[in-house]
Amino acid sequence: MKAFFEGIQSLFVDFLFLPYDFFREMELSNWWGANTINWLFMIICSAAIVYWIKQLKLHKANNEENQDTTAHSFLK
């Protein structure tokens, strides 16, 4: 059983987290380059939030939103 967990550790440490080691080494010379993954995730999340808010406004404008407090069965 110990070998199984050591195999999982080896998979993550030796292979899957290898790109992060590169970014950690790069941080001392180029902060912006080292944080490209963080910036990418922030841009994707910002775009998703803007899309979600637009969809909420669209449903509210069409009166498709059910704002009744008993809309869910567990609130009855």
PDB file of N, CA, C and O in Angstrom:
ATOM      1  N   MET A   1       0.824  -1.189   0.000  1.00  0.00           N
ATOM      2  CA  MET A   1       0.000   0.000   0.000  1.00  0.00           C
ATOM      3  C   MET A   1       0.871   1.257   0.000  1.00  0.00           C
ATOM      4  O   MET A   1       0.513   2.268  -0.605  1.00  0.00           O
ATOM      5  N   LYS A   2       2.010   1.187   0.679  1.00  0.00           N
ATOM      6  CA  LYS A   2       2.913   2.329   0.731  1.00  0.00           C
ATOM      7  C   LYS A   2       3.450   2.653  -0.665  1.00  0.00           C
ATOM      8  O   LYS A   2       3.617   3.822  -1.016  1.00  0.00           O
ATOM      9  N   ALA A   3       3.718   1.625  -1.447  1.00  0.00           N
ATOM     10  CA  ALA A   3       4.232   1.833  -2.805  1.00  0.00           C
ATOM     11  C   ALA A   3       3.208   2.545  -3.679  1.00  0.00           C
ATOM     12  O   ALA A   3       3.583   3.326  -4.553  1.00  0.00           O
ATOM     13  N   PHE A   4       1.920   2.287  -3.456  1.00  0.00           N
ATOM     14  CA  PHE A   4       0.856   2.940  -4.213  1.00  0.00           C
ATOM     15  C   PHE A   4       0.885   4.447  -3.989  1.00  0.00           C
ATOM     16  O   PHE A   4       0.834   5.221  -4.945  1.00  0.00           O
ATOM     17  N   PHE A   5       0.965   4.861  -2.731  1.00  0.00           N
ATOM     18  CA  PHE A   5       0.995   6.285  -2.421  1.00  0.00           C
ATOM     19  C   PHE A   5       2.304   6.934  -2.856  1.00  0.00           C
ATOM     20  O   PHE A   5       2.311   8.100  -3.250  1.00  0.00           O
ATOM     21  N   GLU A   6       3.398   6.205  -2.793  1.00  0.00           N
ATOM     22  CA  GLU A   6       4.659   6.738  -3.297  1.00  0.00           C
ATOM     23  C   GLU A   6       4.611   6.888  -4.815  1.00  0.00           C
ATOM     24  O   GLU A   6       5.242   7.789  -5.367  1.00  0.00           O
ATOM     25  N   GLY A   7       3.879   6.028  -5.484  1.00  0.00           N
ATOM     26  CA  GLY A   7       3.695   6.153  -6.926  1.00  0.00           C
ATOM     27  C   GLY A   7       2.898   7.393  -7.278  1.00  0.00           C
ATOM     28  O   GLY A   7       3.212   8.086  -8.246  1.00  0.00           O
ATOM     29  N   ILE A   8       1.861   7.674  -6.488  1.00  0.00           N
ATOM     30  CA  ILE A   8       1.084   8.894  -6.702  1.00  0.00           C
ATOM     31  C   ILE A   8       1.962  10.118  -6.463  1.00  0.00           C
ATOM     32  O   ILE A   8       1.909  11.083  -7.226  1.00  0.00           O
ATOM     33  N   GLN A   9       2.770  10.079  -5.406  1.00  0.00           N
ATOM     34  CA  GLN A   9       3.679  11.183  -5.119  1.00  0.00           C
ATOM     35  C   GLN A   9       4.658  11.388  -6.265  1.00  0.00           C
ATOM     36  O   GLN A   9       4.913  12.522  -6.670  1.00  0.00           O
ATOM     37  N   SER A  10       5.201  10.311  -6.782  1.00  0.00           N
ATOM     38  CA  SER A  10       6.149  10.412  -7.881  1.00  0.00           C
ATOM     39  C   SER A  10       5.486  10.998  -9.126  1.00  0.00           C
ATOM     40  O   SER A  10       6.096  11.803  -9.830  1.00  0.00           O
ATOM     41  N   LEU A  11       4.259  10.606  -9.400  1.00  0.00           N
ATOM     42  CA  LEU A  11       3.536  11.130 -10.555  1.00  0.00           C
ATOM     43  C   LEU A  11       3.399  12.644 -10.472  1.00  0.00           C
ATOM     44  O   LEU A  11       3.696  13.355 -11.432  1.00  0.00           O
ATOM     45  N   PHE A  12       2.953  13.128  -9.332  1.00  0.00           N
ATOM     46  CA  PHE A  12       2.731  14.571  -9.198  1.00  0.00           C
ATOM     47  C   PHE A  12       4.039  15.343  -9.107  1.00  0.00           C
ATOM     48  O   PHE A  12       4.211  16.335  -9.815  1.00  0.00           O
ATOM     49  N   VAL A  13       4.964  14.916  -8.257  1.00  0.00           N
ATOM     50  CA  VAL A  13       6.193  15.674  -8.022  1.00  0.00           C
ATOM     51  C   VAL A  13       7.119  15.624  -9.231  1.00  0.00           C
ATOM     52  O   VAL A  13       7.699  16.644  -9.601  1.00  0.00           O
ATOM     53  N   ASP A  14       7.265  14.472  -9.844  1.00  0.00           N
ATOM     54  CA  ASP A  14       8.244  14.315 -10.920  1.00  0.00           C
ATOM     55  C   ASP A  14       7.706  14.689 -12.297  1.00  0.00           C
ATOM     56  O   ASP A  14       8.494  15.003 -13.189  1.00  0.00           O
ATOM     57  N   PHE A  15       6.385  14.665 -12.501  1.00  0.00           N
ATOM     58  CA  PHE A  15       5.858  14.898 -13.836  1.00  0.00           C
ATOM     59  C   PHE A  15       4.853  16.047 -13.909  1.00  0.00           C
ATOM     60  O   PHE A  15       5.054  16.988 -14.676  1.00  0.00           O
ATOM     61  N   LEU A  16       3.783  15.987 -13.129  1.00  0.00           N
ATOM     62  CA  LEU A  16       2.702  16.946 -13.288  1.00  0.00           C
ATOM     63  C   LEU A  16       3.040  18.343 -12.765  1.00  0.00           C
ATOM     64  O   LEU A  16       2.535  19.329 -13.301  1.00  0.00           O
ATOM     65  N   PHE A  17       3.867  18.449 -11.748  1.00  0.00           N
ATOM     66  CA  PHE A  17       4.236  19.752 -11.197  1.00  0.00           C
ATOM     67  C   PHE A  17       5.542  20.281 -11.783  1.00  0.00           C
ATOM     68  O   PHE A  17       6.048  21.307 -11.326  1.00  0.00           O
ATOM     69  N   LEU A  18       6.086  19.613 -12.766  1.00  0.00           N
ATOM     70  CA  LEU A  18       7.350  20.037 -13.372  1.00  0.00           C
ATOM     71  C   LEU A  18       7.270  21.439 -13.980  1.00  0.00           C
ATOM     72  O   LEU A  18       8.213  22.212 -13.813  1.00  0.00           O
ATOM     73  N   PRO A  19       6.182  21.805 -14.682  1.00  0.00           N
ATOM     74  CA  PRO A  19       6.114  23.187 -15.194  1.00  0.00           C
ATOM     75  C   PRO A  19       6.128  24.235 -14.085  1.00  0.00           C
ATOM     76  O   PRO A  19       6.659  25.328 -14.281  1.00  0.00           O
ATOM     77  N   TYR A  20       5.566  23.929 -12.950  1.00  0.00           N
ATOM     78  CA  TYR A  20       5.563  24.889 -11.842  1.00  0.00           C
ATOM     79  C   TYR A  20       6.966  25.101 -11.285  1.00  0.00           C
ATOM     80  O   TYR A  20       7.281  26.190 -10.805  1.00  0.00           O
ATOM     81  N   ASP A  21       7.804  24.085 -11.341  1.00  0.00           N
ATOM     82  CA  ASP A  21       9.199  24.270 -10.933  1.00  0.00           C
ATOM     83  C   ASP A  21       9.896  25.279 -11.846  1.00  0.00           C
ATOM     84  O   ASP A  21      10.702  26.092 -11.394  1.00  0.00           O
ATOM     85  N   PHE A  22       9.575  25.211 -13.129  1.00  0.00           N
ATOM     86  CA  PHE A  22      10.140  26.173 -14.082  1.00  0.00           C
ATOM     87  C   PHE A  22       9.709  27.596 -13.729  1.00  0.00           C
ATOM     88  O   PHE A  22      10.532  28.512 -13.732  1.00  0.00           O
ATOM     89  N   PHE A  23       8.427  27.785 -13.427  1.00  0.00           N
ATOM     90  CA  PHE A  23       7.931  29.110 -13.081  1.00  0.00           C
ATOM     91  C   PHE A  23       8.515  29.598 -11.754  1.00  0.00           C
ATOM     92  O   PHE A  23       8.761  30.793 -11.590  1.00  0.00           O
ATOM     93  N   ARG A  24       8.735  28.694 -10.815  1.00  0.00           N
ATOM     94  CA  ARG A  24       9.333  29.079  -9.539  1.00  0.00           C
ATOM     95  C   ARG A  24      10.763  29.563  -9.746  1.00  0.00           C
ATOM     96  O   ARG A  24      11.188  30.527  -9.111  1.00  0.00           O
ATOM     97  N   GLU A  25      11.505  28.908 -10.623  1.00  0.00           N
ATOM     98  CA  GLU A  25      12.870  29.342 -10.924  1.00  0.00           C
ATOM     99  C   GLU A  25      12.865  30.688 -11.647  1.00  0.00           C
ATOM    100  O   GLU A  25      13.755  31.512 -11.436  1.00  0.00           O
ATOM    101  N   MET A  26      11.864  30.909 -12.501  1.00  0.00           N
ATOM    102  CA  MET A  26      11.789  32.135 -13.280  1.00  0.00           C
ATOM    103  C   MET A  26      11.418  33.346 -12.424  1.00  0.00           C
ATOM    104  O   MET A  26      11.720  34.478 -12.804  1.00  0.00           O
ATOM    105  N   GLU A  27      10.777  33.133 -11.289  1.00  0.00           N
ATOM    106  CA  GLU A  27      10.273  34.241 -10.481  1.00  0.00           C
ATOM    107  C   GLU A  27      11.372  35.214 -10.052  1.00  0.00           C
ATOM    108  O   GLU A  27      11.120  36.412  -9.928  1.00  0.00           O
ATOM    109  N   LEU A  28      12.560  34.723  -9.831  1.00  0.00           N
ATOM    110  CA  LEU A  28      13.646  35.596  -9.380  1.00  0.00           C
ATOM    111  C   LEU A  28      14.097  36.559 -10.470  1.00  0.00           C
ATOM    112  O   LEU A  28      14.625  37.630 -10.169  1.00  0.00           O
ATOM    113  N   SER A  29      13.895  36.189 -11.735  1.00  0.00           N
ATOM    114  CA  SER A  29      14.345  37.067 -12.817  1.00  0.00           C
ATOM    115  C   SER A  29      13.207  37.820 -13.489  1.00  0.00           C
ATOM    116  O   SER A  29      13.407  38.946 -13.945  1.00  0.00           O
ATOM    117  N   ASN A  30      12.025  37.232 -13.560  1.00  0.00           N
ATOM    118  CA  ASN A  30      10.918  37.867 -14.267  1.00  0.00           C
ATOM    119  C   ASN A  30       9.613  37.536 -13.555  1.00  0.00           C
ATOM    120  O   ASN A  30       9.064  36.450 -13.737  1.00  0.00           O
ATOM    121  N   TRP A  31       9.114  38.468 -12.746  1.00  0.00           N
ATOM    122  CA  TRP A  31       7.899  38.228 -11.973  1.00  0.00           C
ATOM    123  C   TRP A  31       6.694  38.065 -12.869  1.00  0.00           C
ATOM    124  O   TRP A  31       5.870  37.183 -12.628  1.00  0.00           O
ATOM    125  N   TRP A  32       6.563  38.891 -13.900  1.00  0.00           N
ATOM    126  CA  TRP A  32       5.395  38.833 -14.791  1.00  0.00           C
ATOM    127  C   TRP A  32       5.348  37.502 -15.531  1.00  0.00           C
ATOM    128  O   TRP A  32       4.279  36.910 -15.679  1.00  0.00           O
ATOM    129  N   GLY A  33       6.484  37.037 -15.988  1.00  0.00           N
ATOM    130  CA  GLY A  33       6.524  35.758 -16.695  1.00  0.00           C
ATOM    131  C   GLY A  33       6.190  34.587 -15.790  1.00  0.00           C
ATOM    132  O   GLY A  33       5.555  33.625 -16.222  1.00  0.00           O
ATOM    133  N   ALA A  34       6.612  34.665 -14.543  1.00  0.00           N
ATOM    134  CA  ALA A  34       6.371  33.579 -13.606  1.00  0.00           C
ATOM    135  C   ALA A  34       4.898  33.486 -13.215  1.00  0.00           C
ATOM    136  O   ALA A  34       4.430  32.422 -12.812  1.00  0.00           O
ATOM    137  N   ASN A  35       4.168  34.594 -13.332  1.00  0.00           N
ATOM    138  CA  ASN A  35       2.769  34.598 -12.934  1.00  0.00           C
ATOM    139  C   ASN A  35       1.804  34.563 -14.117  1.00  0.00           C
ATOM    140  O   ASN A  35       0.645  34.957 -13.981  1.00  0.00           O
ATOM    141  N   THR A  36       2.264  34.099 -15.261  1.00  0.00           N
ATOM    142  CA  THR A  36       1.395  34.050 -16.440  1.00  0.00           C
ATOM    143  C   THR A  36       0.195  33.140 -16.226  1.00  0.00           C
ATOM    144  O   THR A  36      -0.900  33.454 -16.692  1.00  0.00           O
ATOM    145  N   ILE A  37       0.370  32.036 -15.541  1.00  0.00           N
ATOM    146  CA  ILE A  37      -0.755  31.124 -15.299  1.00  0.00           C
ATOM    147  C   ILE A  37      -1.790  31.795 -14.411  1.00  0.00           C
ATOM    148  O   ILE A  37      -2.990  31.651 -14.645  1.00  0.00           O
ATOM    149  N   ASN A  38      -1.346  32.522 -13.399  1.00  0.00           N
ATOM    150  CA  ASN A  38      -2.285  33.240 -12.532  1.00  0.00           C
ATOM    151  C   ASN A  38      -3.066  34.286 -13.319  1.00  0.00           C
ATOM    152  O   ASN A  38      -4.282  34.401 -13.164  1.00  0.00           O
ATOM    153  N   TRP A  39      -2.368  35.052 -14.166  1.00  0.00           N
ATOM    154  CA  TRP A  39      -3.049  36.067 -14.977  1.00  0.00           C
ATOM    155  C   TRP A  39      -4.037  35.416 -15.930  1.00  0.00           C
ATOM    156  O   TRP A  39      -5.130  35.941 -16.141  1.00  0.00           O
ATOM    157  N   LEU A  40      -3.669  34.288 -16.502  1.00  0.00           N
ATOM    158  CA  LEU A  40      -4.568  33.582 -17.416  1.00  0.00           C
ATOM    159  C   LEU A  40      -5.836  33.146 -16.694  1.00  0.00           C
ATOM    160  O   LEU A  40      -6.937  33.324 -17.215  1.00  0.00           O
ATOM    161  N   PHE A  41      -5.694  32.578 -15.505  1.00  0.00           N
ATOM    162  CA  PHE A  41      -6.867  32.161 -14.734  1.00  0.00           C
ATOM    163  C   PHE A  41      -7.741  33.352 -14.342  1.00  0.00           C
ATOM    164  O   PHE A  41      -8.967  33.248 -14.353  1.00  0.00           O
ATOM    165  N   MET A  42      -7.118  34.484 -13.994  1.00  0.00           N
ATOM    166  CA  MET A  42      -7.902  35.665 -13.633  1.00  0.00           C
ATOM    167  C   MET A  42      -8.683  36.200 -14.831  1.00  0.00           C
ATOM    168  O   MET A  42      -9.824  36.637 -14.679  1.00  0.00           O
ATOM    169  N   ILE A  43      -8.085  36.170 -16.007  1.00  0.00           N
ATOM    170  CA  ILE A  43      -8.781  36.639 -17.208  1.00  0.00           C
ATOM    171  C   ILE A  43      -9.955  35.719 -17.541  1.00  0.00           C
ATOM    172  O   ILE A  43     -11.039  36.196 -17.877  1.00  0.00           O
ATOM    173  N   ILE A  44      -9.750  34.420 -17.452  1.00  0.00           N
ATOM    174  CA  ILE A  44     -10.828  33.470 -17.730  1.00  0.00           C
ATOM    175  C   ILE A  44     -11.969  33.635 -16.733  1.00  0.00           C
ATOM    176  O   ILE A  44     -13.136  33.643 -17.126  1.00  0.00           O
ATOM    177  N   CYS A  45     -11.650  33.766 -15.454  1.00  0.00           N
ATOM    178  CA  CYS A  45     -12.687  33.935 -14.430  1.00  0.00           C
ATOM    179  C   CYS A  45     -13.429  35.257 -14.602  1.00  0.00           C
ATOM    180  O   CYS A  45     -14.643  35.313 -14.406  1.00  0.00           O
ATOM    181  N   SER A  46     -12.717  36.315 -14.963  1.00  0.00           N
ATOM    182  CA  SER A  46     -13.377  37.609 -15.186  1.00  0.00           C
ATOM    183  C   SER A  46     -14.339  37.535 -16.359  1.00  0.00           C
ATOM    184  O   SER A  46     -15.449  38.062 -16.284  1.00  0.00           O
ATOM    185  N   ALA A  47     -13.931  36.893 -17.431  1.00  0.00           N
ATOM    186  CA  ALA A  47     -14.815  36.741 -18.589  1.00  0.00           C
ATOM    187  C   ALA A  47     -16.039  35.903 -18.229  1.00  0.00           C
ATOM    188  O   ALA A  47     -17.145  36.208 -18.674  1.00  0.00           O
ATOM    189  N   ALA A  48     -15.857  34.858 -17.434  1.00  0.00           N
ATOM    190  CA  ALA A  48     -16.990  34.018 -17.031  1.00  0.00           C
ATOM    191  C   ALA A  48     -17.961  34.796 -16.149  1.00  0.00           C
ATOM    192  O   ALA A  48     -19.174  34.637 -16.284  1.00  0.00           O
ATOM    193  N   ILE A  49     -17.453  35.625 -15.259  1.00  0.00           N
ATOM    194  CA  ILE A  49     -18.324  36.419 -14.383  1.00  0.00           C
ATOM    195  C   ILE A  49     -19.117  37.441 -15.196  1.00  0.00           C
ATOM    196  O   ILE A  49     -20.310  37.629 -14.959  1.00  0.00           O
ATOM    197  N   VAL A  50     -18.463  38.101 -16.152  1.00  0.00           N
ATOM    198  CA  VAL A  50     -19.163  39.062 -17.002  1.00  0.00           C
ATOM    199  C   VAL A  50     -20.255  38.370 -17.798  1.00  0.00           C
ATOM    200  O   VAL A  50     -21.367  38.888 -17.894  1.00  0.00           O
ATOM    201  N   TYR A  51     -19.963  37.215 -18.369  1.00  0.00           N
ATOM    202  CA  TYR A  51     -20.965  36.455 -19.120  1.00  0.00           C
ATOM    203  C   TYR A  51     -22.132  36.058 -18.220  1.00  0.00           C
ATOM    204  O   TYR A  51     -23.290  36.167 -18.623  1.00  0.00           O
ATOM    205  N   TRP A  52     -21.837  35.599 -17.005  1.00  0.00           N
ATOM    206  CA  TRP A  52     -22.869  35.163 -16.081  1.00  0.00           C
ATOM    207  C   TRP A  52     -23.791  36.329 -15.701  1.00  0.00           C
ATOM    208  O   TRP A  52     -25.011  36.173 -15.660  1.00  0.00           O
ATOM    209  N   ILE A  53     -23.204  37.489 -15.427  1.00  0.00           N
ATOM    210  CA  ILE A  53     -24.013  38.649 -15.048  1.00  0.00           C
ATOM    211  C   ILE A  53     -24.891  39.099 -16.214  1.00  0.00           C
ATOM    212  O   ILE A  53     -26.042  39.483 -16.008  1.00  0.00           O
ATOM    213  N   LYS A  54     -24.356  39.055 -17.438  1.00  0.00           N
ATOM    214  CA  LYS A  54     -25.168  39.407 -18.603  1.00  0.00           C
ATOM    215  C   LYS A  54     -26.348  38.451 -18.752  1.00  0.00           C
ATOM    216  O   LYS A  54     -27.460  38.877 -19.062  1.00  0.00           O
ATOM    217  N   GLN A  55     -26.108  37.169 -18.534  1.00  0.00           N
ATOM    218  CA  GLN A  55     -27.189  36.192 -18.642  1.00  0.00           C
ATOM    219  C   GLN A  55     -28.237  36.412 -17.554  1.00  0.00           C
ATOM    220  O   GLN A  55     -29.433  36.275 -17.812  1.00  0.00           O
ATOM    221  N   LEU A  56     -27.804  36.748 -16.349  1.00  0.00           N
ATOM    222  CA  LEU A  56     -28.757  37.036 -15.272  1.00  0.00           C
ATOM    223  C   LEU A  56     -29.626  38.239 -15.609  1.00  0.00           C
ATOM    224  O   LEU A  56     -30.835  38.215 -15.376  1.00  0.00           O
ATOM    225  N   LYS A  57     -29.020  39.297 -16.157  1.00  0.00           N
ATOM    226  CA  LYS A  57     -29.786  40.475 -16.553  1.00  0.00           C
ATOM    227  C   LYS A  57     -30.761  40.145 -17.674  1.00  0.00           C
ATOM    228  O   LYS A  57     -31.883  40.652 -17.690  1.00  0.00           O
ATOM    229  N   LEU A  58     -30.346  39.308 -18.603  1.00  0.00           N
ATOM    230  CA  LEU A  58     -31.214  38.908 -19.716  1.00  0.00           C
ATOM    231  C   LEU A  58     -32.439  38.155 -19.211  1.00  0.00           C
ATOM    232  O   LEU A  58     -33.557  38.418 -19.653  1.00  0.00           O
ATOM    233  N   HIS A  59     -32.232  37.222 -18.288  1.00  0.00           N
ATOM    234  CA  HIS A  59     -33.359  36.460 -17.741  1.00  0.00           C
ATOM    235  C   HIS A  59     -34.273  37.353 -16.908  1.00  0.00           C
ATOM    236  O   HIS A  59     -35.491  37.175 -16.916  1.00  0.00           O
ATOM    237  N   LYS A  60     -33.698  38.303 -16.196  1.00  0.00           N
ATOM    238  CA  LYS A  60     -34.519  39.212 -15.391  1.00  0.00           C
ATOM    239  C   LYS A  60     -35.348  40.131 -16.292  1.00  0.00           C
ATOM    240  O   LYS A  60     -36.502  40.422 -15.980  1.00  0.00           O
ATOM    241  N   ALA A  61     -34.771  40.586 -17.399  1.00  0.00           N
ATOM    242  CA  ALA A  61     -35.493  41.461 -18.327  1.00  0.00           C
ATOM    243  C   ALA A  61     -36.652  40.733 -19.006  1.00  0.00           C
ATOM    244  O   ALA A  61     -37.664  41.356 -19.324  1.00  0.00           O
ATOM    245  N   ASN A  62     -36.521  39.432 -19.230  1.00  0.00           N
ATOM    246  CA  ASN A  62     -37.576  38.641 -19.862  1.00  0.00           C
ATOM    247  C   ASN A  62     -38.575  38.084 -18.850  1.00  0.00           C
ATOM    248  O   ASN A  62     -39.481  37.341 -19.228  1.00  0.00           O
ATOM    249  N   ASN A  63     -38.426  38.428 -17.581  1.00  0.00           N
ATOM    250  CA  ASN A  63     -39.276  37.917 -16.495  1.00  0.00           C
ATOM    251  C   ASN A  63     -39.289  36.396 -16.438  1.00  0.00           C
ATOM    252  O   ASN A  63     -40.311  35.786 -16.125  1.00  0.00           O
ATOM    253  N   GLU A  64     -38.159  35.796 -16.739  1.00  0.00           N
ATOM    254  CA  GLU A  64     -38.033  34.339 -16.674  1.00  0.00           C
ATOM    255  C   GLU A  64     -37.541  33.871 -15.304  1.00  0.00           C
ATOM    256  O   GLU A  64     -37.556  32.675 -15.011  1.00  0.00           O
ATOM    257  N   GLU A  65     -37.115  34.792 -14.488  1.00  0.00           N
ATOM    258  CA  GLU A  65     -36.554  34.434 -13.194  1.00  0.00           C
ATOM    259  C   GLU A  65     -37.676  34.238 -12.182  1.00  0.00           C
ATOM    260  O   GLU A  65     -38.540  35.103 -12.031  1.00  0.00           O
ATOM    261  N   ASN A  66     -37.663  33.123 -11.502  1.00  0.00           N
ATOM    262  CA  ASN A  66     -38.658  32.830 -10.479  1.00  0.00           C
ATOM    263  C   ASN A  66     -38.118  33.310  -9.141  1.00  0.00           C
ATOM    264  O   ASN A  66     -37.240  32.677  -8.554  1.00  0.00           O
ATOM    265  N   GLN A  67     -38.650  34.442  -8.656  1.00  0.00           N
ATOM    266  CA  GLN A  67     -38.160  35.011  -7.404  1.00  0.00           C
ATOM    267  C   GLN A  67     -39.051  34.660  -6.226  1.00  0.00           C
ATOM    268  O   GLN A  67     -38.939  35.272  -5.164  1.00  0.00           O
ATOM    269  N   ASP A  68     -39.921  33.697  -6.393  1.00  0.00           N
ATOM    270  CA  ASP A  68     -40.783  33.248  -5.311  1.00  0.00           C
ATOM    271  C   ASP A  68     -39.929  32.541  -4.260  1.00  0.00           C
ATOM    272  O   ASP A  68     -39.034  31.767  -4.598  1.00  0.00           O
ATOM    273  N   THR A  69     -40.208  32.807  -2.997  1.00  0.00           N
ATOM    274  CA  THR A  69     -39.399  32.189  -1.935  1.00  0.00           C
ATOM    275  C   THR A  69     -39.636  30.687  -1.834  1.00  0.00           C
ATOM    276  O   THR A  69     -38.825  29.981  -1.233  1.00  0.00           O
ATOM    277  N   THR A  70     -40.704  30.191  -2.394  1.00  0.00           N
ATOM    278  CA  THR A  70     -40.963  28.740  -2.355  1.00  0.00           C
ATOM    279  C   THR A  70     -40.600  28.101  -3.684  1.00  0.00           C
ATOM    280  O   THR A  70     -41.159  27.064  -4.040  1.00  0.00           O
ATOM    281  N   ALA A  71     -39.665  28.705  -4.433  1.00  0.00           N
ATOM    282  CA  ALA A  71     -39.244  28.158  -5.716  1.00  0.00           C
ATOM    283  C   ALA A  71     -38.575  26.807  -5.530  1.00  0.00           C
ATOM    284  O   ALA A  71     -38.608  25.969  -6.430  1.00  0.00           O
ATOM    285  N   HIS A  72     -37.973  26.591  -4.381  1.00  0.00           N
ATOM    286  CA  HIS A  72     -37.324  25.318  -4.101  1.00  0.00           C
ATOM    287  C   HIS A  72     -38.174  24.540  -3.110  1.00  0.00           C
ATOM    288  O   HIS A  72     -38.773  25.103  -2.194  1.00  0.00           O
ATOM    289  N   SER A  73     -38.209  23.247  -3.317  1.00  0.00           N
ATOM    290  CA  SER A  73     -39.072  22.403  -2.486  1.00  0.00           C
ATOM    291  C   SER A  73     -38.639  22.410  -1.017  1.00  0.00           C
ATOM    292  O   SER A  73     -39.478  22.238  -0.132  1.00  0.00           O
ATOM    293  N   PHE A  74     -37.363  22.604  -0.746  1.00  0.00           N
ATOM    294  CA  PHE A  74     -36.894  22.556   0.641  1.00  0.00           C
ATOM    295  C   PHE A  74     -37.216  23.852   1.407  1.00  0.00           C
ATOM    296  O   PHE A  74     -36.990  23.917   2.615  1.00  0.00           O
ATOM    297  N   LEU A  75     -37.738  24.880   0.726  1.00  0.00           N
ATOM    298  CA  LEU A  75     -38.086  26.144   1.402  1.00  0.00           C
ATOM    299  C   LEU A  75     -39.554  26.211   1.794  1.00  0.00           C
ATOM    300  O   LEU A  75     -39.981  27.204   2.384  1.00  0.00           O
ATOM    301  N   LYS A  76     -40.331  25.189   1.487  1.00  0.00           N
ATOM    302  CA  LYS A  76     -41.769  25.205   1.797  1.00  0.00           C
ATOM    303  C   LYS A  76     -42.025  25.040   3.259  1.00  0.00           C
ATOM    304  O   LYS A  76     -43.179  25.032   3.687  1.00  0.00           O
TER     305      LYS A  76
END
